[in-house]
Amino acid sequence: MTPKYLGQNSGLPASPEEAALDYVPNPRAGSLYLVRFAAPEFTSLCPVTGQPDFAHLVLDYAPGETIVESKSLKLFLGSFRNHCGFHEDVTVGIGQRLFDEMKPTWLRIGGYWYPRGGIPIDVFWQSGPPPEGLWVPDQGVASYRGRG
């Protein structure tokens, strides 16, 4: 598996469907451990108004045979800047795509969305219960409190 983007000058994919995620062999295959990616400035577009939506995404997974290559993940997440989708569809879709393609032992995603219409919407998805013995820390993102 040779990564497509690593070490290359790579443009942002036009859409999540066009984005290719790279996976490389897990350097610690057989070990139970957790990997966390945080995207505190994630954006997509409202499917009704076309206005930008902002979220802090936290992705945790216990690798199986492969790990996701981080540059391809950054490009994939960046491809949502021009993608219209409800918070639920975007958050769960990212988690499911990674789970289906990478086949980790376990995966969860937290989408902590900033208010739309005055209401923050947080969306969570996980592939199932975490494996026994896996240390799963809190995602560390406080609930939205506004200015107070």
Secondary structure, DSSP 8 states (H G I E B T S, - for coil): ---SSTTS-----SSTTT----EEE-TTTT----EEEEEEEEEEE-TTT--EEEEEEEEEEE-SSEEE-HHHHHHHHHGGGG-B--HHHHHHHHHHHHHHHH--SEEEEEEEE--BTTB--EEEEESSS--TT------------TT-
